[in-house]
Amino acid sequence: MRGPSNVTRSALDACVKAGILRPLTDARLPEWIAPSVNDREPNPHPDYVVCFLSFLDRGFGTPASRIIRVILHYYEVELHNLNPNSVMQAAVFAHGVRGIPRGSSPLEPLASPLQGGYVRPLRGRGKNPLWVGGCTLQLCQGRSHQYIWSAMPSSNWGWQNGWFYLQNDDGLLPGYTGKMVKECPKKWAWGAPTEEQKKLGPLLEGLEKLRDANVTAATVATAFYKRSLLPLAQRRAFMFEMTRDVPWVGTRMLETPVSASDIAAWVSKTTHSDLKNSRVVPMCPEKGYISLVRHHLHFRFCACSFSSMP
């Protein structure tokens, strides 16, 4: 299911202006490359991966954050195997539970209280494997009550044609091979080991506070769009450390505030939202912030996914 891209240099320049893509700084190894009209299908240089415009709208950025790297490497998939909803789910999880303390295990970003969720392959027409978007992150049935309301759009029509080449900083992401997800390895269905499940209490307690405060995926999206953050990109400071005296370079994508109309457009596009109830939850040390648990725990999880699909 390959095909030419509809991404132009001007479209990528617009992403830079919007603060969701890094500007070009190195002519010899540019941060991104628009596909040539002769590229009937992706053929990136070894230093590049295939990315999609819809991923940028949903919080993905480079250098890639630890959580998205762990997801891709652990499940042995490549960036193009994800779909827009899966990227958004990862961004919401990464940003929404950022304040809930977790351990420092190599798989710590996957330390979801919703163990038992899984990654599953998707099929196209005729049950053929999909070249892009063939892997989706999905919540285990019966766990939705333990997570914030997090439904995504049922259709992201045409996103597959929005591909371009993105520099793979220091090889942090799996290199592009054109891999298709054809089957579901056993470890995709593994949850947290039984002996570790008792340590999920603090995470569940923290999520309960978020749910009680009516925090939804749209709420989380509003928060990181308003603060011009890419949850799936590395940054120099934690969100609660981003006070006015902290330099914006390396922490935020834009120096100037994002307009309310742009925030509303992004939230409506990337989540099933109720904009009337979507608000930015105050952060520590702001007045009225939601105080989460402060325990310092260490987790060892094999695999789990972390949010619900429609």
C-alpha positions as CSV (number, residue, x, y, z in Angstrom):
1,M,0.0,0.0,0.0
2,R,2.7,2.4,-1.1
3,G,2.1,5.6,-3.1
4,P,3.5,9.0,-3.8
5,S,3.5,11.7,-1.1
6,N,1.5,14.9,-1.3
7,V,3.9,16.7,1.1
8,T,5.7,19.8,-0.3
9,R,8.5,21.9,0.9
10,S,6.0,24.7,1.6
11,A,3.9,22.3,3.8
12,L,6.9,21.5,5.9
13,D,7.9,25.1,6.1
14,A,4.4,25.8,7.5
15,C,5.0,23.1,10.1
16,V,8.2,24.9,11.2
17,K,6.2,28.1,11.5
18,A,3.6,26.4,13.6
19,G,6.2,25.1,16.0
20,I,5.7,21.4,15.3
21,L,8.8,20.8,13.2
22,R,12.4,21.9,13.8
23,P,13.8,24.4,11.3
24,L,16.6,23.5,8.9
25,T,20.1,24.2,10.2
26,D,22.4,21.8,8.4
27,A,22.5,21.8,4.6
28,R,24.6,18.6,4.6
29,L,22.3,16.7,6.9
30,P,19.0,18.6,7.0
31,E,16.5,17.9,9.8
32,W,13.9,16.9,7.2
33,I,13.5,16.5,3.5
34,A,10.5,16.8,1.3
35,P,10.0,13.9,-1.0
36,S,11.0,14.3,-4.6
37,V,8.3,14.1,-7.3
38,N,10.2,11.1,-8.6
39,D,9.7,9.3,-5.2
40,R,6.8,7.1,-6.1
41,E,7.3,5.4,-2.7
42,P,9.6,6.1,0.3
43,N,13.3,5.6,-0.3
44,P,15.0,7.4,2.6
45,H,18.7,7.7,3.1
46,P,19.9,5.4,6.0
47,D,20.1,8.5,8.3
48,Y,16.4,9.2,7.9
49,V,13.1,7.6,8.7
50,V,9.6,8.0,7.2
51,C,7.3,10.3,9.2
52,F,3.9,11.8,8.5
53,L,2.4,15.3,8.9
54,S,-0.4,13.9,11.0
55,F,2.2,12.6,13.6
56,L,3.5,16.2,14.0
57,D,0.0,17.4,14.7
58,R,-0.2,14.8,17.5
59,G,2.9,15.6,19.6
60,F,5.6,13.7,17.9
61,G,9.0,15.5,17.4
62,T,12.7,15.0,17.3
63,P,14.9,14.3,19.0
64,A,12.4,11.6,19.9
65,S,11.5,11.2,23.6
66,R,12.3,8.0,25.5
67,I,8.7,6.8,25.6
68,I,8.2,6.6,21.8
69,R,11.6,5.0,21.4
70,V,10.8,2.3,23.9
71,I,7.5,1.6,22.2
72,L,9.0,1.2,18.8
73,H,12.1,-0.8,19.9
74,Y,10.3,-3.0,22.4
75,Y,7.5,-3.9,20.0
76,E,10.0,-4.2,17.1
77,V,8.1,-1.8,14.8
78,E,9.1,1.3,12.9
79,L,7.7,4.8,13.0
80,H,5.7,4.3,9.8
81,N,3.9,1.3,11.3
82,L,2.0,3.5,13.8
83,N,-1.1,5.4,12.9
84,P,-2.2,8.9,13.9
85,N,-4.5,7.7,16.8
86,S,-1.7,5.6,18.2
87,V,0.7,8.5,18.2
88,M,-1.9,10.7,19.9
89,Q,-2.6,8.1,22.5
90,A,1.1,7.9,23.3
91,A,1.3,11.7,23.5
92,V,-1.7,11.9,25.8
93,F,-0.3,9.2,28.1
94,A,3.2,10.7,28.1
95,H,1.9,14.2,29.0
96,G,-1.1,13.2,31.1
97,V,0.7,11.0,33.6
98,R,4.0,13.0,33.6
99,G,3.3,14.1,37.1
100,I,2.7,10.5,38.4
101,P,6.0,9.2,39.8
102,R,7.4,6.1,38.1
103,G,10.6,4.2,38.5
104,S,13.7,4.3,36.3
105,S,13.3,0.9,34.6
106,P,14.4,0.8,31.0
107,L,10.7,0.2,30.2
108,E,9.5,2.7,32.7
109,P,7.6,4.8,30.1
110,L,5.4,1.8,29.5
111,A,4.5,1.5,33.2
112,S,0.9,2.0,32.6
113,P,-1.6,1.1,35.3
114,L,-3.7,-0.4,32.5
115,Q,-1.6,-3.6,32.2
116,G,-3.2,-6.2,30.0
117,G,-3.7,-3.8,27.1
118,Y,-2.0,-4.8,23.9
119,V,-0.7,-3.8,20.5
120,R,-2.4,-5.5,17.6
121,P,-1.8,-5.6,13.8
122,L,-4.4,-4.1,11.5
123,R,-5.2,-5.4,8.0
124,G,-6.2,-3.7,4.8
125,R,-8.6,-4.8,2.2
126,G,-8.4,-8.5,1.5
127,K,-6.8,-8.8,4.9
128,N,-3.4,-7.8,3.5
129,P,-0.8,-6.3,5.9
130,L,-0.6,-2.5,5.9
131,W,2.6,-0.8,4.9
132,V,1.7,2.2,7.1
133,G,-0.4,2.3,10.2
134,G,-0.4,-1.5,10.6
135,C,0.1,-1.4,14.4
136,T,-2.4,0.1,16.8
137,L,-2.2,0.6,20.6
138,Q,-5.3,-0.6,22.3
139,L,-6.7,-0.9,25.8
140,C,-7.5,-4.3,27.3
141,Q,-11.2,-4.7,27.5
142,G,-12.6,-3.9,30.9
143,R,-9.9,-1.3,31.7
144,S,-11.5,1.8,30.4
145,H,-12.9,2.8,33.8
146,Q,-9.3,3.0,35.1
147,Y,-8.2,5.6,32.6
148,I,-9.2,9.1,31.6
149,W,-11.7,9.4,28.8
150,S,-9.6,9.1,25.7
151,A,-11.4,8.4,22.5
152,M,-9.8,9.3,19.1
153,P,-11.3,10.2,15.7
154,S,-12.7,7.2,13.9
155,S,-11.3,8.4,10.6
156,N,-8.1,10.2,9.6
157,W,-8.7,9.9,5.9
158,G,-5.8,10.5,3.6
159,W,-3.1,10.6,6.2
160,Q,-1.1,7.8,4.5
161,N,-0.1,10.2,1.7
162,G,1.4,12.8,4.0
163,W,4.9,11.2,4.3
164,F,8.3,12.8,4.3
165,Y,11.8,12.1,5.4
166,L,12.9,12.9,8.9
167,Q,16.4,12.8,10.3
168,N,16.9,10.0,12.7
169,D,19.0,11.8,15.3
170,D,21.9,9.5,16.4
171,G,19.9,6.5,15.3
172,L,17.5,6.8,18.3
173,L,14.6,5.4,16.3
174,P,14.5,2.1,14.5
175,G,15.9,2.5,11.0
176,Y,13.6,2.4,8.1
177,T,13.3,-0.9,6.3
178,G,9.8,-0.7,4.9
179,K,8.6,-3.2,7.4
180,M,5.0,-4.4,7.4
181,V,3.3,-5.7,10.6
182,K,2.1,-9.2,9.5
183,E,1.6,-11.0,12.8
184,C,1.3,-10.4,16.5
185,P,4.3,-11.7,18.5
186,K,3.4,-13.3,21.8
187,K,5.1,-10.6,23.9
188,W,2.7,-8.0,22.5
189,A,0.0,-9.4,24.7
190,W,2.1,-9.6,27.9
191,G,1.1,-7.4,30.7
192,A,2.9,-6.5,33.9
193,P,4.3,-9.5,35.8
194,T,2.1,-10.7,38.6
195,E,4.6,-9.8,41.3
196,E,4.8,-6.2,40.0
197,Q,1.1,-5.5,39.7
198,K,0.8,-4.6,43.4
199,K,3.0,-1.6,42.7
200,L,0.4,-0.1,40.4
201,G,-1.5,1.5,43.3
202,P,0.2,5.0,43.1
203,L,-0.5,5.2,39.4
204,L,-4.1,4.2,39.8
205,E,-4.5,6.7,42.6
206,G,-3.0,9.4,40.4
207,L,-5.2,8.6,37.5
208,E,-8.3,8.5,39.8
209,K,-7.6,12.1,40.7
210,L,-7.3,13.1,37.1
211,R,-10.6,11.4,36.2
212,D,-12.3,13.0,39.2
213,A,-11.1,16.4,38.0
214,N,-12.8,15.6,34.6
215,V,-9.4,15.4,32.8
216,T,-9.8,13.9,29.3
217,A,-7.6,13.3,26.3
218,A,-8.9,16.6,25.0
219,T,-7.9,18.3,28.3
220,V,-4.4,16.9,28.0
221,A,-4.1,17.9,24.4
222,T,-5.3,21.4,25.2
223,A,-2.5,21.6,27.8
224,F,0.4,20.7,25.6
225,Y,-0.9,22.6,22.6
226,K,-1.3,25.7,24.7
227,R,2.2,25.4,26.1
228,S,3.6,24.7,22.7
229,L,5.0,21.3,23.8
230,L,5.6,18.1,21.8
231,P,5.1,15.3,24.4
232,L,6.9,12.8,22.2
233,A,10.1,14.9,21.8
234,Q,12.9,15.5,24.2
235,R,13.1,18.8,26.0
236,R,15.5,20.3,28.5
237,A,13.1,20.8,31.4
238,F,10.1,19.1,33.0
239,M,6.8,20.9,32.4
240,F,6.6,22.0,36.0
241,E,10.0,23.6,35.7
242,M,9.1,25.7,32.7
243,T,8.7,29.0,34.6
244,R,9.0,32.3,32.8
245,D,12.7,32.6,33.4
246,V,13.5,29.3,31.7
247,P,14.8,29.8,28.1
248,W,12.2,28.7,25.6
249,V,14.7,27.1,23.3
250,G,14.9,23.4,24.1
251,T,11.7,23.4,26.1
252,R,9.0,24.9,23.9
253,M,8.6,24.9,20.2
254,L,7.4,28.5,20.0
255,E,8.4,31.6,22.0
256,T,5.1,33.3,21.5
257,P,1.8,31.9,22.8
258,V,-0.4,29.7,20.6
259,S,-3.7,31.3,19.6
260,A,-6.9,30.0,21.1
261,S,-8.3,29.3,17.6
262,D,-5.2,27.2,16.7
263,I,-5.5,25.2,19.9
264,A,-9.2,24.6,19.3
265,A,-8.6,23.5,15.7
266,W,-5.8,21.1,16.8
267,V,-7.8,19.6,19.6
268,S,-10.9,19.1,17.4
269,K,-8.7,17.4,14.8
270,T,-6.8,15.0,17.0
271,T,-9.3,13.9,19.7
272,H,-13.0,13.4,20.3
273,S,-13.3,16.5,22.3
274,D,-15.8,18.5,24.3
275,L,-14.2,21.9,24.0
276,K,-16.6,23.5,26.5
277,N,-15.2,21.3,29.2
278,S,-11.6,21.2,28.0
279,R,-9.4,23.3,30.3
280,V,-5.7,23.5,31.1
281,V,-5.0,21.9,34.4
282,P,-2.7,24.1,36.5
283,M,0.8,22.7,37.1
284,C,2.9,22.6,40.2
285,P,3.6,25.2,41.7
286,E,0.6,27.0,40.3
287,K,-2.4,27.6,42.6
288,G,-5.0,24.9,42.2
289,Y,-2.8,22.2,40.7
290,I,-3.8,18.6,41.1
291,S,-1.5,17.0,43.7
292,L,-0.6,13.5,42.7
293,V,1.1,10.8,44.8
294,R,4.8,11.3,45.7
295,H,6.0,7.7,46.2
296,H,9.3,6.7,44.6
297,L,8.8,3.3,43.1
298,H,10.7,1.1,40.6
299,F,8.8,-0.9,38.1
300,R,9.7,-3.8,35.8
301,F,7.2,-4.2,33.1
302,C,7.4,-6.4,30.0
303,A,4.8,-4.6,27.9
304,C,1.5,-2.9,28.1
305,S,-0.4,-0.3,26.2
306,F,-1.9,2.7,27.8
307,S,-5.0,4.1,26.4
308,S,-8.4,3.4,24.8
309,M,-9.4,3.3,21.2
310,P,-12.9,4.0,19.9
